[in-house]
Amino acid sequence: MSLALIAVLAFLGVFGGFSAGLLGFGGGVLMFPLLYYVPPLLGMVALDVKTVAALVVTQVFFSTVVAGIAHFRSKRVQWRIAFAAGVISAVGAFSGGVASSWVSERFLLLLFAIVTLLVVLMMFLPSPTEEQEKIPVDRVTVALFPLSLCSSVAGVVVGFLGAGNFIFVPLLIYIMKMPTRIAIACSLFIAMMNTTLGFLGKLVMGQIPFALALAVVIGSTLGAVAGEKLHGRLSPPVLRHIYAVMIGGIGIRVWMTLLGLDP
């Protein structure tokens, strides 16, 4: 472990935290490929998939705490939805975090690719109308059963990968038809709750490299604050378009690896 690697991880953490504050998914979907691909591209030691997953779940927890507080102060959080989805997904996250010790690296990479593809397909559904975007936070409601079912499955994914909270943003926007800003804010608190147990699962199994994790957390904390500031200046359609481009690009890159099409 070198100082150069620690500096690179801190710098990458800024991007993960920024995406959490801006788009509300914790940053795991961005951090996973960055941590996996960037160090070897810079001539440094490559991190294995299990180490990457452990670093991601640690970064997501701290960045969602910081960004979530910022969105809460802006009064964008619907607590009933965030709490229900967060508690249900937390149980799955703990199970996935423990079970991740017994699966192969290729399985984790394949799981990440499949989930990313499903999220991209979800974003082809109609977005909320202008009237739905204007619904006040205290009047936003969703159906409990589909929210509970999806939250449970997403929690298991989070536990395995340290990423997966990005499912909630398109789920709440395109399936539940929640206003974009409220969906993003709720997703941060859902991510914080389910990532807590996912983090504990990896901590109990001794999968967290503390020095590397500290570097990532410092960078992501700074990025989360900056991301929330920019969030308030962009319109809901622009936020959705940024989200779609980011997830689509990441999905293409991961599938290229799985299919042996790396340059």
N, C-alpha and C positions, 0 to 999 in steps of 0.2 A: 504494500500500500504506500503510495507516494503522495507528497503534497500536491503535485500537479493533478492527480486523480481527485483528491478532495476538493480542489478549487473547481475542477470541471463539474463535479457533482453538485456543488453549491450553485454554480451558474445555471445548470440544468434545472435545479430546484426552483429558480426564479420563474421559469416558464411554466412549470407545473402549478405553482401558486397563483400566477397571473391568470391562468385558465380557470382556476377555481373561482377567483373573484369575479371574472368576466362572464363565465358561462355556467358556473354552478355544478360542475361534476367532479370536484375534488382534485382533478389533474392527473388521475391515475392512467387514463387512456392515452394521455400525451407522454407522461413520464415513463411508462413501460417501454415503448420503442426507443425513446431518447437514451435511457439508461442502458438499454440492451445494445444499441447500434453505435452510439457516438464514441464512447471510450476507445473501442478498437479502431475506429476510423481515424482517431488522433494518435494512434500508435501506442495506446495504453493497454493494460490487461483487460480482457473481456470479462464482464460479469456474467455468471451463469443465471439462468432464468429464475431459479429459486431465490437467489440473492436479490435480483431485480424486484421480484414480487414482494420480498420483505421490506426493501427500501421504499417501494411505492406505497404500501399500506401505511407505513410510518409517516411519509410525506403527506398523504391524503388526510390523515387524522388532524395533523397540525394546521394544514392550510385550510381545511373546512372550518375549524374552530375560529381562525382569524377572519376568514371571509364571511362566515356565517354571522359573526357578531356585527360586522359592517353592514350586511344586508338587513339584519334585525333592527339596527338603529335607523335604517331607512324605511322600516315598517312594510316589508315585503313578505313576511313569513306567515303562512297559514298553519298555526300550531297543531290543530287536530290532524290534518293530513300528514304533516311532517313527523309527528310523534307516532302515529299508527304505523306508517310505512317503516319508520326507523326501528321501532321495537321488533317488528316481525322480521325484517331483513337482518337484524343483529343476530338472531338465533342461527340463521343460515350462515352468516359470515363466520361465526365462531366454529361451526362444524366444518366449513370449507377450509378455514385456516389450519385446523388440526389435520384434516385429511390430505392437505397439499403435500405433506411430508412423504406420502406413499405413492405419488404419481410421478410420471416421467416429465422431463423438461419439454419434450415434444407434445405431450398431452396438454400442458399449460399453454404452449404457443398456439396449438390448434384451437383450444377453447377460446382464447383471446380473439383469434381470427373469426371464428364463427359468431361470437357475440357482436363483434364490430359490424359484420355483414348484416346481422339482424337489425341493428340500430339504423344502419344506412337505409335499409328497406322501409323501416318504420317512418323515416322522414319524407317518404314520398306520399304519405297520407295528407289530407287537407289540414292546413294549420288553423288555429282559432280565428274566428272572424274579428272584425274591428270592435264589434259590440262585446264579444267575449273578453277581449283584451282589456276592456274598461271596467270589468266587474271588480268591485272593491274586495280587498283581501278578506274581510270578515263575512263575505257572502259567497265565497268560493266553496263548492262542495264536489265530491267525487263518490263513485260507487265503491263501497267498502270491500266486497268480495274480490273483484278483479285487481284492486290495488293490493290486497293482502297476498293474493296468489303470486303476482308479479314481484312483489317485494321479497317474498320468501326465496324465489328462484334467483333473483338478483343478489341477495345476500350470500348465497352459496358461491356464486361467481366471484364476488368481492373477496371472500375468504381464500379462495384458490389463488387468485391473481394479484390481489392487492389493488385491482382495478375492476370496474364494473358499475360504479356509481353513475357513469355516463348514461346508463340505461334509463335512469329516472327522469332526466330532462325531456327526452323525446316521448317517454311514456306519459308523463303528466301533460305535455303540450299537445301531442298528436292523438293520443288515445283518450285521455281524460278531459281534454279541451280546457285546461287551465290557462290563465293569462301567462304569457312568457316570463315576465319578471318574477311573478309569484312562484311559478314552477321552478325557476332557477334558484330562488332563495330557499324554497322547501327542500330541494335536492341537496343543498349544502348541509342542512341539518340531518337529513336522512343519511347522507354519507358519513357525517360525524358519528352518528349512533352505531351504524352497522360496522364501520371501520374500527371502532373501539374494540369490539370483540374479535374482529379479524386480526387486529394488531396483537391482542393478548394471546390469541391462538398461536401465532408465529413466535411471540416472545417466550411462551411456555415451552415450545419445541426448540428453542435456542437458535432460531433462524435469523435474528436481527444482528447485523454487524454495526455496532454502536457508533464507531467513529465515522463511518460512511453515512449512516443515517443522520447524524448530527449536522453534517455538511449540507445534506439535502434539505433538512428541516429549516435551517437558517435562511437558505435561499428562497424556499417556498413561502415562508412567512412574509418576507419583503415583497414578493411578487403578488401575494393575495391582496394586500392593501392597494397596490397599484391597479390591479384588475378590477376591483370593486369601484374605484373612482371612474374608470373608463366606462364601466357598465352603465352608469347613470346618464352618460352622454350619448349612448347609442339607442336607436329605435328597436322595438321587438323584431321586426323583419330582418334587420341587419344582424342582430344577435343570432337568429336562427340560421341565417346564411353562413355566418362564420363557423357556427357549430357543424353544419353539414359538410363544409369544405374540409374542416380539420379531421372529422371522423372518417370521411371518405379517403383522404390521403393516407391516414394511418392504416386503414384497412387494406388498401392496395399494397402498401409496403410489407405488411405482415404476410399477406397471401403470396407475395413474390418469394419470400423466404421459404414458406412451406412448400411451394411448388418448384423450388430450386432455380428460381429465375433471378437471383441476386446478380448485380453487375460485377 
